[in-house]
Amino acid sequence: MRLASCALLPLNDRGEAQRPYNLIRRPKADDRVGKSIDSTANSQSGRVAELTLSMAGLDEPHGIAMIKTGLYRLEQLSSSAKTRGFFGGTRRVSVTLYEKLDGMKEAQEWAEQILFSYCDARGIYKRTYACRFDQFDDMAIDRLGQAFPASRTLTMHDIGVSDARTACDLFHKLAARFPHLNYYASDYEPSLMMLRSGKGRTVVTLNKKGEAIEIVVPPFVFNLIKPENFLLYPVNYVVFLFARATVLRRALAKYRAGKIKPSPLVLFCPAARDLAASDSRFHLLEYDLLKPHTLPCRVDVVRVMNVLNSSYFDPQQLSIAVGHIFESLAIGGLLIVGSNDAAGSEVRGGIYRKLSQGFQELAKSGADHDAHRTIVGFAATQRDGV
Ligand SMILES: C[S@@+](CC[C@H](N)C(=O)[O-])C[C@H]1O[C@@H](n2cnc3c(N)ncnc32)[C@H](O)[C@@H]1O
């Protein structure tokens, strides 16, 4: 089922669209919203005022909602209507359901919704959609066809893939053109751990550093990184403070004492995991773009979609990331960069070729991407070891 694209709706500070969420006619949001208000300066200017209001949580459509329960059991995902809070707003779907979705109706849409509101400990979202930038992919494949003979082995690193559904989309198209393909799809922190206690009813989700991200205390789902606005949801806020002081503290103490065994939660989608298991050309990895690459060789192509945004990285971090990409590419290799909103929405991006001293722009889509100036202004030094 394809999701209809629709106009951008204002979001509040939890990344929620300001109307009851409808799973089928989903408001597809700008991934750049949420980390910092400054990011909006680069986006459509008309949204700045809207976002300032909404990030202050003052434009909830249904007045003071007081309380909002969450969705934390698979049976609760029987209908999209369940996401609407009784008093308005959107009920949070627990990230702990992500791995259980396989085989259920509309699993793909529910996974997208979980990733829509999930953010890591730095506040960065993992929003992604199937077939998100098909047209841009087609343009990129044409460029790759011009740059590299189909008979050669093409090594590609797709960075910041979230659950890798967009990597699967590109892999299948690319493999038809380049049969000798080596495709690495990586993301920052793709695996988490869950601590279940209270007969499995309460669940604390931690990242690998042991930082708590979410607490499920039925009937509530609390995100510790972006909690509910206490003015709008005072009941949630009181229970949240209690859960953080008791449930979380106890779970962490038991975990540290070895009394609770964590269960893993992997945020790569089943299609990507199956592909990695069945096709030796496709690999899933963990990778942080702010660290040097760890692949065994330099690659022919790096793709970074909806990652190199000014809302995620400050100018210095963007330069570091671009430097690492430069180091990881072979001379003549291509960098594919872009950002967009809904699946099928226009991509602001470009394709660049690595030369010995820096990058040369080869193709462009839409307006300048946030990282464009950093990429074209990048000057290789001896240290980059070309
Ligand atoms: C908005 S999602 C984009 C996902 C996918 N590329 C797409 O376009 O649908 C941003 C992704 O960037 C990843 N990310 C954030 N910081 C990163 C870093 N330092 N290194 C690698 N990936 C990072 C996040 O984990 C997240 O999956």
The ligand as a Gaussian input file, in Angstrom:
#p B3LYP/6-31G(d) Opt

LIG

0 1
 C       15.950000      10.880000       9.481000
 S       16.792000       9.412000       9.539000
 C       17.062000       9.084000       7.839000
 C       16.964000       7.624000       7.520000
 C       17.098000       7.267000       6.046000
 N       18.420000       7.581000       5.539000
 C       16.053000       7.971000       5.233000
 O       16.398000       8.895000       4.502000
 O       14.887000       7.621000       5.336000
 C       18.396000       9.976000      10.089000
 C       19.309000       8.828000      10.380000
 O       20.621000       9.341000      10.608000
 C       21.216000       8.539000      11.598000
 N       22.325000       9.243000      12.225000
 C       22.276000      10.269000      13.086000
 N       23.505000      10.596000      13.505000
 C       24.351000       9.760000      12.871000
 C       25.757000       9.586000      12.910000
 N       26.547000      10.346000      13.678000
 N       26.296000       8.603000      12.157000
 C       25.522000       7.833000      11.371000
 N       24.183000       7.941000      11.300000
 C       23.604000       8.905000      12.052000
 C       20.076000       8.281000      12.566000
 O       20.349000       7.165000      13.394000
 C       18.911000       8.070000      11.630000
 O       18.722000       6.734000      11.320000

